[in-house]
Amino acid sequence: MPSDISLSDIFAILLFLLSWFSINWISNHYKTKEKNTLYSLSKSYRNQWMHNLLERENRISDVALVGHLMRSSSFFASTSLLVLASLIAVFGVIDQAIKVVDDIPFAMHVSASFWKIKLLLITVIFIFVFFKLVWSIRQYNYTVIMIGAAPSIFDENQQMFAYAEKLGVVINRASRHFVDGMRGFEYALAALAWFIHPFVFIAATLLVTRVIYRREFSSRTLQAMEDN
């Protein structure tokens, strides 16, 4: 443990972790009859989509839509790898990086060992993001496979509904991991503020959490989806 780590640094990192995992849990699991989240509503739309596509003879457009979602995950997964490569390169030029940060007004000077811990935090975040997005891509692939394997005609409606439910589970989990990866990008931006000052880190964490919470619970997109 670096000797120059302060109580404000410890509080900032604990608040950061608590905020990130709390907003993830609330967004993915919270739902009441009176209040939905953006994730719960989009989950309902995806379930309806899976039911509707099984009633169509031509499912090419559905496969194309899933492919579009898959490409979004692939883009951000590739981006996270590029960021990771850059972060690893920074470990080799710590002294120069510290000088750059020290030139920022109000930046707190810390030891090289403490600076590495801060850099390691962001590295771990993007490793987490990469694994989330890769798993999202694989599950979108499995969704396409299940669409291709679906019979053109079902003997009973109950069989079609059961197959649609299974499709919904797979594509919803793919979307959930994609959203978790996107939140990792957002919180990584907040973690950058730690290089300047722990109080700036705290403010950035609260700001990012507030933005995510507002989008999930009171955005215009949410209202438009609820109206339908």
Residue, then its C-alpha position, 0 to 999 in steps of 0.5 A: m500500500p502506497s504511503d501517500i494514499s489518503l482517506s479521501d482516496i479510499f472513500a473515493i474508490l469505495l464510492f466508485l465501486l458501490s455506485w457502479f455495481s449498485i446502478n447496474w443491479i438497480s437498472n437490471h433488476y428493479k421493476t414495479k408495476e408503477k415504475n419501469t427501467l429502460y432495460s426492463l422495457s427494452k427486455s419486454y420489446r425484445n421478448q415481443w420481437m422474438h414472438n413476432l419473428l416466429e410468426r413470420e415465414n421470412r426471418i431475414s430481416d430479423v437476422a439482419l437486425v441481430g447482426h447489427l446489434m452484434r456489430s455494435s458489440s464488436f466495435f466496442a470490444s475492439t475499442s476496449l482492446l485498443v484502450l488496453a494496449s494504450l494503457i499497457a504502453v503507459f506503464g512503460v512511461i510512468d514518469q512522463a505521464i506523471k509530469v503531464v498530469d502534474d501540469i493540470p491545475f489542482a492536480m494532486h502529486v502522488s508517488a509513482s507506485f500510487w499512480k500505477i494503482k490508479l492506472l491499474l484500476i482503469t486497466v481492470i475496468f477495460i478488461f472487465v468491459f472486454f469480457k462483457l462485450v465478447w460474451s455479448i457477441r457470442q450470445y447474439n451469435y447463439t440467437v442467430i443460430m436459434i433463429g435459423a434452427a426455428p421451425s417454419i411452422f409449429d405444431e402447437n402455439q404452446q411450442m412456439f411460445a416456449y421457443a420464443e421464450k428461450l430466444g428471449v432469454v438468450i437475446n436479453r442476456a446478450s443485451r444485458h452484457f452489452v449494456d454492462g460493458m457500456r457502463g464500464f466505458e462511462y465509469a472508466l471516464a469517471a475513474l480518469a478524474w482520480f489522476i487529478h484529485p480524489f474529490v474530483f473523482i468523487a464528483a465525477t462518480l456521482l455525476v456519471t451515476r446521476v446521468i445513468y440513473r436519469r436515463e434509466f428512470s426518467s428519460r424521454t426515451l423511457q417515456a416514449m417506450e412506456d407510451n407504447 
